[in-house]
Amino acid sequence: MQESWHRYLRLGIVHFMAFPSVLRGEGPFVDTLRQIAQDEFFTAVETGWVHSDAERAAAAALLRESHVSVGFGAQSALLVTKSNLNALDEGERKKAVALAQQCIDQAAQLGARRVAVLSGPYPGASDEARATRLLVESLLDLCAYGRGRGIGITLETFDRTIEKKALAGPTRLCVGVSEAVRRDFPDFGLMLDLSHIPLLGEGIRECLTIGREHLVHAHIGNCVMRDRAHPAYGDQHPRFGIEGGENDTPQVVEFLRVLFDIGFLGGKERPFLSFEVKPLAGETSEGVIAGTKRVFAEAWAHL
């Protein structure tokens, strides 16, 4: 495609994945965020939790002056603390909701308009229905909390059987969850990730077509699932083109084409479309980010 992608989308990157030293809410948050903010290739960034009030305030100022759109990923906080929004134990579930609410507060400080979460683990077939109802209840609580702060809530789907083993989960189930939440909060929606589609055993067109009416945010990434001995096995978001990986430029081309076909791209809005990539041992964030940008530019040229 000859037209600039800026006409169709807000191109971003997940900060805490590209720079995993900040994944736990610590480390050089502002210094690494500045590398993204100063890169004009990106018009958006997805941040995560940061424990330091001073770092958060400095990050907020940096994001304002850089004129980038901001999203917030609470997945890192929920995963690091093993918090479960569909926990069968009510105390555990409420604790997870409280953590996500803290993330909503941080997101508001950073200038984000949406916060993404994930479900807890799949509890097994016998408890699936109950856990799904509890997940909906947690999401309703978060949507209500976010509404008062100008924050919408997004549910990201993850694998069911390989690593995260999440309740949500298969795209059809997640659409059902979204339908239930949207009865009260129409701005709720799903995040679908190219890297998670193979892990779910779904095809790109299948996944995006099923989720099309509920899709509000998309990620582009890679995964390894055929070799358990591979250092990037599971949901590790390795660089594109890694040996044994599932996604490279051809899959990014297909993902983008289907996003246009279903109307996610090409409409009046310019939605978030973000890279989610992470360097492995011996790799650098800068090198992985540069390679990812090249893959996207080549994919866009093939549309």
C-alpha positions, -999 to +999 in steps of 0.1 A: +000+000+000+013+034-010-007+054+016+008+060+050-004+038+078-008+069+099-040+075+081-055+042+093-041+034+127-021+045+158+010+024+156+024+016+190+046-008+210+042-024+244+069-007+265+072-033+293+077-061+268+102-043+246+121-034+277+115-063+301+136-047+329+105-026+338+080-055+337+077-057+374+070-020+378+106-011+387+138-004+367+146+024+342+110+032+334+114+068+321+147+062+304+134+033+283+101+050+276+120+080+263+135+058+236+101+050+223+087+085+227+116+100+207+111+075+178+087+091+153+079+057+138+055+053+168+024+074+174+013+053+204+028+034+233+014+010+259+028+013+293+024-008+324+025-003+362+053+017+378+057+018+416+076+051+419+054+081+421+083+103+408+089+080+378+052+080+370+050+118+371+081+121+349+067+095+325+034+114+323+052+146+314+073+129+288+042+113+272+025+147+271+054+165+255+059+137+229+024+138+215+019+101+216-014+082+223-012+061+255-026+028+264-021+009+297-015-028+300-024-042+335-015-077+323+020-073+336+008-065+371-018-093+371+006-119+359+036-109+381+013-111+412-006-141+399-038-123+404-070-139+391-101-120+380-121-152+378-109-167+411-135-190+427-124-177+460-142-144+465-114-128+485-088-137+459-111-123+431-117-090+450-079-087+456-073-090+418-100-064+411-084-040+436-050-044+419-066-037+385-083-006+399-049+006+411-037+002+375-067+022+363-056+050+386-021+049+372-033+048+337-053+080+343-022+097+356-002+086+325-029+099+301-042+065+289-078+061+277-080+023+280-067-004+303-061-040+292-065-070+315-065-107+312-084-135+328-071-158+354-062-195+347-087-219+332-102-238+362-113-269+343-145-279+325-165-284+357-159-249+369-157-231+336-192-217+336-189-204+372-155-189+365-168-172+334-196-156+354-171-144+379-149-129+352-178-110+339-186-097+374-150-085+378-150-068+344-182-050+352-166-038+384-136-025+365-157-009+338-177+010+365-145+021+382-129+031+349-159+050+337-155+075+365-120+082+354-125+083+316-109+048+312-123+020+290-116-016+297-102-042+273-099-079+277-069-096+260-073-132+249-045-157+258-037-194+252-058-221+269-034-250+269+003-240+264+016-214+289-008-189+303-036-215+302-062-187+306-099-190+309-101-163+282-092-180+261-109-192+229-122-163+208-158-175+209-158-177+247-143-142+249-170-128+225-196-142+249-179-125+278-178-092+259-215-095+249-224-098+286-202-068+297-214-046+268-250-048+280-239-022+306-207-009+292-208-006+253-172+007+252-158-026+265-140-048+240-115-074+232-078-073+223-067-099+198-030-107+194-014-122+163+011-141+186-017-157+205-037-170+175-015-200+168-013-208+205-051-210+206-052-233+176-071-207+156-065-192+121-060-155+116-091-150+095-111-173+118-101-155+150-106-120+136-139-128+119-153-143+151-142-113+172-148-086+147-177-069+164-159-068+197-124-059+186-111-026+200-074-032+201-049-054+183-013-066+189+012-079+164+037-105+178+053-139+173+054-172+193+071-205+194+050-236+200+065-267+183+097-271+203+094-272+241+132-269+244+132-236+225+141-207+248+111-187+235+086-216+238+051-205+247+039-169+250+073-152+251+068-128+221+101-134+204+113-113+174+098-120+140+116-145+119+131-164+148+139-200+139+110-222+150+086-192+153+051-191+139+049-155+125+069-134+102+062-109+074+037-131+055+016-136+086+017-099+094+005-092+059-024-116+063-032-101+097-033-066+083-054-076+053-080-093+075-081-062+098-090-042+067-115-068+056-134-068+089-135-030+091-111-027+121-088-007+098-101+017+072-130+032+091-134+066+106-114+058+137-077+051+140-074+023+164-044+011+184-022-015+166+008-023+187+039-045+184+045-068+213+080-082+211+106-091+237+144-096+234+157-130+244+190-135+262+218-121+242+195-099+222+190-061+226+157-042+228+170-018+202+178-045+177+145-063+182+125-031+178+144-021+147+138-055+131+101-053+140+098-019+124+113-034+092+088-063+092+059-039+095+071-016+068+076-045+044+042-060+053+025-027+047+042-023+013+027-057+003-009-047+011 
